[in-house]
Amino acid sequence: MKKLLFIMIFALLGSLYATVYSLPVSTIVIDAGHGGIDPGAVGKNILEKDVTLAIAKRLESIIESESEFTPYLTRANDTYISLEDRVAISNSVFPGYDSSALCISIHVNGVKDESVQGYEILVRESKRAVPFITLDTPSWAISYFAHTSFSTLQRMVNQASYALSHAVHSSFSSTFPDRVDRGVKEQNVYVLQNSVWPSIVVEAGFITHKEESSLMSEDSWIDSVARSIFEGIISYTS
């Protein structure tokens, strides 16, 4: 009887893991870019690391007050965290065996050409493999991913990431109809390529553009960006 029960449980888990990225989302990892000794892009009297943290904290607040998701910040203050540690933090967040997670990395752009402006959403390069199981993988993640082939997981996480990127992009298009829309782009970004969760990078504007840099100092803009991300998440998970 015990053996039969074990077989039934194993079969149930196998079915669950085969659709890991179809599970309900319970956790949102919010990664505020840069921090500490790494200022990120630099504008006039404003730093990327401060803008990203402000957006991240506002997004956390919205998620806590307006949804049942659990937000998880990779940094909650002006702390330097390496790219490797950001990925390790995100990948170690356990959403529950009956749930999944998303990772939203928040940035703003900066270039020498001060006329360049606009928002864009970055998504992983689909041809690059995700390291689902490594020597540092927590035990829960091994059982979480081991029941599905890596090729299937790769396809599923790519599809989910693209769906998330377009949902957030659509939300930004609605919120900021007068801003330059730079679209959704595949890009080889470390935190995207190494995340086991559906992930995107939100580049909310150019800190080196005079008008956009000015907006980044306004609470209303911070709220609008955070709410756009949130509404994109809601659209993706609905």
Secondary structure, 3 states (H helix, E strand, C coil): CHHHHHHHHHHHHHHHHHCHHHCCEEEEEEEECCECCECCCEECCEEHHHHHHHHHHHHHHHHHHHCCCEEEECCCCCCCCCHHHHHHHHHHCCCCCCCEEEEEEEEEECCCCCCCCCEEEEECCCCCCCCCCCCCCCHHHHHHHCCCCHHHHHHHHHHHHHHHHHHHHHHHHHHCCCCCEEEEEECCCHHHHCCCCCEEEEEEEECCCHHHHHHCCCHHHHHHHHHHHHHHHHHHHC
